[in-house]
């Protein structure tokens, strides 16, 4: 009874706040003006006949990790249809560009009971797979009530989240009990789920290891290779507010030793580009959309989905979201392509991946350490090559282990 009251109350809050939330997101360009009704469980897409398997990933990284899972299931069940839901428009753009013909994309509806039921009535999934830790109580409960098995992949649970969930044990027990299976990124996360009563939790590893290399446009690659030719460069990926100013400082310090250095900045949210330019002091900036590079200090990539190009043009990549307390982003993307990853002191979101980098000069650097490491690497390109080769071998070994486990899991779908 308590849980039912909680779900109804939460649903009411969502229903009241959703229109204002959507209006604000539309104004900021973070919501699709033609598809926002999907947030209310409304769609104009027709469901294909036959079994449909639902995957949900909140943002870009989670959504990309879904694609290898779909490919594996499709090989075993060629008649199956797939639905991918995402939270962000950035994830939608990336996933839609790579989906197979038997896959449909929708935005995840907001967590109100009637909107969720509209969504479920239309799509009628046979099974559901969620990636990482975006947990919505009504989505889980309404799906569970329909006897749809829900599996959580790449599960993680911080110590802080564990303590918070333990404060609401009644809700926690019901919510985590909705999952048919939970596959955690590490043994530590598995232990925490067990403390919440989620006895189905097992350690699998990080399925982002199975993601394909980021794609790239060959024409753009050739263009920027020609533009950059003769200059040392490094790429700074997925930066957040206040990080660019730090990177500008790093560039100025490095420029004393490397006068022709080019720093390539790829912000996490391209709508911040104008603010980034305004924050630059004594830094000359070229823009990706202008397609011209002369003697500027920084190339600002003011377009989406271009990391595949610039990871291939640089031997070193700094992973943003780690100089400010965002928690960092996926360091495997540059590593798999051939750019050696570095990151700052705030890298708590991806701690489960750091075992792959043990003993390597890349972990949780402050600004002085970053400058010194970059000096050493830019002066010793053969050292970077050796590090990348060793790192890629470690990734390959881990991929094989996770693939074996995944093959066993999906036979139950």
C-alpha positions as CSV (number, residue, x, y, z in Angstrom):
1,X,0.0,0.0,0.0
2,X,2.8,2.4,0.9
3,X,4.6,1.8,-2.4
4,X,1.4,2.3,-4.4
5,X,0.8,5.7,-2.6
6,X,4.4,6.7,-3.3
7,X,4.1,5.8,-7.0
8,X,0.9,7.8,-7.4
9,X,2.3,10.8,-5.6
10,X,5.4,10.7,-7.7
11,X,3.3,10.4,-10.8
12,X,1.4,13.5,-9.9
13,X,4.6,15.5,-9.4
14,X,5.8,14.4,-12.8
15,X,2.5,15.3,-14.5
16,X,2.4,18.8,-13.0
17,X,6.1,19.6,-13.7
18,X,6.5,18.0,-17.1
19,X,5.0,20.8,-19.3
20,X,7.3,23.4,-17.7
21,X,10.3,21.1,-18.0
22,X,9.6,20.4,-21.7
23,X,9.1,24.1,-22.4
24,X,12.5,24.9,-20.9
25,X,14.2,22.1,-22.7
26,X,12.6,23.2,-26.0
27,X,13.9,26.8,-25.4
28,X,17.4,25.5,-24.8
29,X,17.3,23.2,-27.9
30,X,17.5,20.1,-25.8
31,X,14.1,18.7,-26.8
32,X,12.9,17.7,-30.3
33,X,10.1,20.2,-31.2
34,X,8.6,17.6,-33.5
35,X,8.7,14.7,-31.1
36,X,8.2,16.0,-27.6
37,X,4.8,14.3,-27.4
38,X,6.7,11.0,-27.0
39,X,7.5,12.2,-23.5
40,X,3.7,11.7,-22.9
41,X,3.7,8.2,-24.3
42,X,2.3,9.4,-27.6
43,X,3.8,8.2,-30.9
44,X,2.9,8.1,-34.6
45,X,5.2,5.2,-35.3
46,X,3.7,1.8,-36.1
47,X,4.8,-1.2,-34.1
48,X,6.0,-4.1,-36.3
49,X,4.5,-7.5,-35.8
50,X,6.3,-10.1,-33.8
51,X,8.4,-10.0,-30.7
52,X,9.8,-6.6,-29.7
53,X,12.8,-6.2,-27.3
54,X,13.2,-2.9,-25.6
55,X,16.5,-1.3,-24.7
56,X,16.9,2.0,-22.8
57,X,20.1,4.1,-22.5
58,X,19.9,7.6,-21.1
59,X,22.7,9.4,-23.0
60,X,25.2,8.9,-25.7
61,X,27.6,6.5,-24.0
62,X,24.9,4.2,-22.6
63,X,23.0,4.2,-25.9
64,X,26.1,3.3,-27.9
65,X,26.8,0.3,-25.6
66,X,23.3,-1.0,-26.5
67,X,24.1,-1.5,-30.2
68,X,26.4,-4.6,-29.8
69,X,23.8,-6.2,-27.6
70,X,21.2,-5.8,-30.2
71,X,23.5,-7.1,-32.9
72,X,24.1,-10.3,-30.8
73,X,20.5,-10.9,-30.2
74,X,19.6,-10.2,-33.8
75,X,22.1,-12.9,-34.9
76,X,20.2,-15.5,-32.8
77,X,16.7,-14.1,-33.4
78,X,16.7,-12.6,-36.9
79,X,12.9,-12.1,-36.8
80,X,13.0,-10.0,-33.6
81,X,12.3,-6.2,-33.6
82,X,14.0,-3.8,-31.3
83,X,13.1,-0.5,-29.7
84,X,15.7,1.9,-28.3
85,X,14.7,4.7,-26.0
86,X,16.9,7.5,-24.9
87,X,16.6,10.5,-22.6
88,X,18.7,13.0,-24.5
89,X,18.5,14.3,-28.1
90,X,22.2,13.9,-28.5
91,X,21.9,10.1,-27.9
92,X,18.9,10.0,-30.3
93,X,21.0,11.6,-33.1
94,X,23.9,9.2,-32.6
95,X,21.9,6.1,-32.2
96,X,19.5,6.8,-35.1
97,X,22.5,7.2,-37.4
98,X,23.6,3.6,-36.6
99,X,20.4,1.6,-36.1
100,X,19.6,-1.4,-38.2
101,X,16.4,-1.6,-40.2
102,X,14.5,-3.7,-37.6
103,X,15.1,-1.1,-34.9
104,X,13.0,1.9,-33.9
105,X,13.9,4.9,-31.7
106,X,11.6,6.7,-29.2
107,X,12.3,9.2,-26.4
108,X,11.6,7.7,-23.0
109,X,8.3,8.9,-21.6
110,X,8.3,10.9,-18.4
111,X,7.6,8.8,-15.3
112,X,3.8,9.3,-14.9
113,X,1.7,6.2,-14.7
114,X,-0.7,6.9,-17.5
115,X,2.0,8.0,-19.9
116,X,4.1,4.9,-19.2
117,X,1.0,2.7,-19.8
118,X,0.3,4.4,-23.2
119,X,3.9,3.6,-24.1
120,X,3.7,0.0,-23.0
121,X,0.2,-0.5,-24.6
122,X,1.6,0.5,-27.9
123,X,5.0,-1.2,-27.9
124,X,4.2,-4.3,-25.9
125,X,7.8,-5.4,-25.3
126,X,8.7,-9.0,-24.7
127,X,11.7,-8.1,-22.6
128,X,13.4,-4.9,-21.4
129,X,17.1,-4.1,-21.0
130,X,18.2,-0.9,-19.2
131,X,21.8,0.3,-19.2
132,X,23.5,1.8,-16.2
133,X,21.7,3.6,-13.4
134,X,18.8,5.7,-14.7
135,X,16.0,4.3,-12.5
136,X,12.4,5.5,-12.8
137,X,10.0,3.9,-10.3
138,X,6.8,4.0,-12.4
139,X,8.5,2.7,-15.6
140,X,9.9,-0.2,-13.7
141,X,6.8,-1.0,-11.7
142,X,4.3,-0.8,-14.7
143,X,6.7,-2.9,-16.8
144,X,7.1,-5.4,-14.0
145,X,3.3,-5.6,-13.5
146,X,3.0,-6.8,-17.2
147,X,5.4,-9.7,-16.4
148,X,8.0,-8.2,-18.8
149,X,11.5,-9.4,-17.6
150,X,13.7,-6.4,-17.0
151,X,17.5,-6.7,-17.0
152,X,19.9,-4.0,-15.8
153,X,23.2,-4.0,-17.6
154,X,26.3,-2.0,-16.6
155,X,24.8,-1.4,-13.2
156,X,26.7,0.8,-10.8
157,X,25.9,2.1,-7.3
158,X,28.0,4.7,-5.5
159,X,28.5,4.5,-1.7
160,X,26.4,7.7,-1.4
161,X,23.6,6.2,-3.4
162,X,23.7,3.1,-1.3
163,X,23.3,5.1,1.9
164,X,20.4,7.0,0.3
165,X,18.6,3.9,-0.8
166,X,19.0,2.3,2.7
167,X,17.1,5.2,4.1
168,X,14.0,4.2,2.1
169,X,14.2,0.5,2.5
170,X,10.5,-0.2,1.7
171,X,10.7,1.7,-1.6
172,X,14.1,0.2,-2.4
173,X,13.1,-3.4,-1.9
174,X,10.1,-3.0,-4.2
175,X,12.0,-1.1,-6.9
176,X,15.1,-3.4,-7.1
177,X,12.8,-6.4,-6.9
178,X,11.4,-5.4,-10.3
179,X,14.6,-6.6,-12.0
180,X,14.8,-10.1,-13.4
181,X,18.6,-9.8,-13.4
182,X,21.2,-7.1,-12.5
183,X,24.7,-7.2,-14.1
184,X,27.1,-4.9,-12.4
185,X,30.3,-3.2,-13.7
186,X,32.4,-4.4,-10.8
187,X,32.5,-6.7,-7.7
188,X,32.2,-3.7,-5.4
189,X,29.0,-2.6,-7.1
190,X,27.6,-6.1,-6.9
191,X,28.2,-6.2,-3.1
192,X,26.3,-2.9,-2.8
193,X,23.3,-4.2,-4.7
194,X,23.3,-7.2,-2.4
195,X,23.1,-4.9,0.6
196,X,19.9,-3.5,-0.9
197,X,18.4,-6.9,-1.2
198,X,19.0,-7.3,-4.9
199,X,20.2,-10.9,-4.7
200,X,20.0,-11.3,-8.5
201,X,23.0,-8.9,-8.9
202,X,26.1,-10.4,-10.6
203,X,29.4,-9.0,-11.8
204,X,29.7,-8.8,-15.6
205,X,32.0,-5.9,-16.4
206,X,31.5,-2.8,-18.4
207,X,29.7,-3.5,-21.7
208,X,31.0,-0.2,-23.1
209,X,34.0,-2.3,-23.9
210,X,31.9,-4.0,-26.6
211,X,31.1,-0.7,-28.4
212,X,32.4,-0.2,-31.9
213,X,35.0,2.4,-32.6
214,X,33.5,5.8,-33.1
215,X,32.7,6.3,-36.8
216,X,34.0,9.2,-38.8
217,X,33.4,11.0,-42.1
218,X,36.4,10.3,-44.4
219,X,36.0,13.6,-46.3
220,X,36.1,15.6,-43.0
221,X,39.1,13.5,-41.9
222,X,41.0,14.2,-45.0
223,X,40.1,17.9,-44.8
224,X,41.3,18.4,-41.3
225,X,44.4,16.2,-41.7
226,X,45.4,18.6,-44.5
227,X,44.6,21.7,-42.3
228,X,46.5,20.4,-39.3
229,X,49.5,19.0,-41.2
230,X,52.8,19.9,-39.7
231,X,51.4,20.9,-36.3
232,X,51.5,19.0,-33.1
233,X,48.0,18.6,-31.7
234,X,46.0,17.0,-28.9
235,X,42.3,16.7,-28.5
236,X,40.3,17.7,-25.4
237,X,36.9,15.8,-25.5
238,X,33.6,16.4,-23.8
239,X,34.5,19.5,-21.8
240,X,32.0,21.1,-19.4
241,X,31.6,24.6,-18.1
242,X,34.8,26.1,-16.5
243,X,37.0,23.4,-18.0
244,X,37.9,25.3,-21.2
245,X,39.5,28.1,-19.2
246,X,41.8,25.6,-17.5
247,X,42.7,24.0,-20.9
248,X,43.5,27.5,-22.3
249,X,46.0,27.9,-19.5
250,X,47.5,24.4,-20.2
251,X,47.8,25.4,-23.9
252,X,49.6,28.6,-23.0
253,X,52.1,26.8,-20.8
254,X,52.7,24.1,-23.4
255,X,53.1,26.6,-26.2
256,X,56.4,27.8,-24.7
257,X,57.9,24.4,-25.6
258,X,55.8,23.7,-28.6
259,X,55.1,27.0,-30.5
260,X,53.0,25.4,-33.3
261,X,50.8,23.4,-30.9
262,X,47.1,23.0,-31.7
263,X,44.6,22.3,-29.0
264,X,41.3,20.8,-30.3
265,X,38.4,21.3,-27.9
266,X,35.2,19.3,-28.4
267,X,32.6,20.5,-25.8
268,X,30.1,18.1,-24.5
269,X,27.3,20.5,-25.4
270,X,27.8,22.5,-28.6
271,X,25.3,25.2,-27.5
272,X,28.1,26.4,-25.1
273,X,30.4,27.4,-27.9
274,X,29.6,31.1,-27.9
275,X,30.3,31.3,-24.2
276,X,33.6,29.4,-24.6
277,X,34.8,31.9,-27.2
278,X,33.8,34.8,-24.9
279,X,35.8,33.2,-22.1
280,X,39.0,33.0,-24.1
281,X,41.7,35.5,-23.2
282,X,44.8,35.9,-25.4
283,X,43.7,32.7,-27.3
284,X,43.1,32.6,-31.0
285,X,40.2,30.3,-31.9
286,X,39.2,28.7,-35.1
287,X,35.7,27.1,-35.5
288,X,35.0,23.7,-37.0
289,X,32.1,25.1,-39.0
290,X,34.3,27.7,-40.7
291,X,36.4,24.8,-42.1
292,X,39.6,26.9,-42.1
293,X,42.6,26.6,-39.8
294,X,45.5,29.1,-40.0
295,X,47.7,30.0,-37.0
296,X,45.0,29.8,-34.3
297,X,45.8,28.2,-30.9
298,X,42.6,26.3,-30.6
299,X,40.2,24.6,-33.0
300,X,36.7,24.7,-31.4
301,X,34.5,21.9,-32.7
302,X,31.1,23.5,-32.8
303,X,29.3,20.5,-34.3
304,X,28.0,17.2,-33.0
305,X,29.5,13.7,-33.4
306,X,33.0,14.7,-34.6
307,X,35.2,12.9,-32.0
308,X,35.7,10.0,-34.4
309,X,37.5,12.4,-36.8
310,X,39.7,14.1,-34.2
311,X,40.6,11.0,-32.1
312,X,42.1,9.7,-35.4
313,X,44.1,12.9,-35.9
314,X,45.7,13.1,-32.5
315,X,47.8,10.7,-30.5
316,X,46.7,12.1,-27.1
317,X,43.2,12.8,-25.9
318,X,42.2,14.4,-22.6
319,X,38.8,13.2,-21.4
320,X,36.7,16.1,-20.1
321,X,34.2,16.3,-17.2
322,X,37.2,15.4,-15.0
323,X,38.7,18.9,-14.3
324,X,35.4,19.8,-12.6
325,X,33.3,17.5,-10.4
326,X,31.2,16.0,-13.3
327,X,32.8,12.6,-13.0
328,X,34.5,12.1,-16.4
329,X,33.5,10.3,-19.5
330,X,34.4,7.2,-21.4
331,X,38.2,6.8,-21.9
332,X,37.8,3.7,-24.0
333,X,36.6,5.7,-27.0
334,X,39.9,7.4,-27.8
335,X,41.9,4.3,-26.6
336,X,40.2,2.0,-29.1
337,X,40.9,4.4,-32.0
338,X,44.5,5.0,-31.0
339,X,44.6,8.2,-29.0
340,X,46.1,7.7,-25.6
341,X,43.6,9.0,-22.9
342,X,44.4,11.3,-20.0
343,X,42.1,12.7,-17.4
344,X,41.8,15.0,-14.4
345,X,41.1,14.5,-10.7
346,X,37.3,14.1,-10.9
347,X,37.0,10.7,-12.6
348,X,34.5,9.0,-10.2
349,X,31.9,8.0,-12.9
350,X,34.2,5.5,-14.6
351,X,36.3,4.1,-11.8
352,X,35.4,0.6,-12.9
353,X,37.4,1.1,-16.1
354,X,40.6,2.3,-14.5
355,X,42.0,-1.3,-13.9
356,X,42.7,-1.3,-17.7
357,X,45.0,1.7,-17.2
358,X,46.9,0.4,-14.2
359,X,50.6,1.5,-14.3
360,X,50.0,3.9,-17.1
361,X,50.6,7.7,-16.9
362,X,47.0,8.8,-17.4
363,X,45.1,8.8,-14.1
364,X,43.6,11.7,-12.2
365,X,46.1,14.5,-13.0
366,X,46.1,18.0,-11.7
367,X,47.0,20.8,-14.1
368,X,50.7,20.7,-13.3
369,X,50.9,16.9,-13.8
370,X,48.9,17.2,-17.0
371,X,51.3,19.8,-18.4
372,X,54.3,17.7,-17.5
373,X,52.8,14.5,-18.9
374,X,51.9,16.2,-22.2
375,X,55.4,17.7,-22.5
376,X,56.9,14.2,-22.1
377,X,54.5,12.6,-24.5
378,X,54.7,15.2,-27.2
379,X,58.5,14.9,-27.1
380,X,58.3,11.1,-27.3
381,X,55.8,10.0,-29.9
382,X,57.2,6.4,-29.8
383,X,56.3,6.2,-26.1
384,X,52.6,7.0,-26.9
385,X,52.6,4.4,-29.7
386,X,53.8,1.7,-27.2
387,X,51.3,2.7,-24.6
388,X,48.4,2.6,-27.0
389,X,49.4,-0.8,-28.3
390,X,49.6,-2.2,-24.7
391,X,46.3,-0.6,-23.8
392,X,44.5,-1.9,-26.8
393,X,45.7,-5.5,-26.0
394,X,44.3,-5.1,-22.5
395,X,41.0,-3.9,-23.9
396,X,40.9,-6.9,-26.4
397,X,41.4,-9.4,-23.6
398,X,38.6,-7.9,-21.5
399,X,36.3,-7.8,-24.5
400,X,36.7,-11.5,-25.0
401,X,35.7,-12.3,-21.4
402,X,32.7,-10.0,-21.4
403,X,31.6,-11.4,-24.8
404,X,31.6,-14.9,-23.5
405,X,29.3,-13.9,-20.6
406,X,27.0,-11.9,-22.8
407,X,26.5,-14.8,-25.1
408,X,25.4,-16.9,-22.2
409,X,23.0,-14.2,-21.0
410,X,21.2,-13.5,-24.2
411,X,20.3,-17.1,-24.9
412,X,17.6,-16.6,-22.2
413,X,15.9,-13.8,-24.2
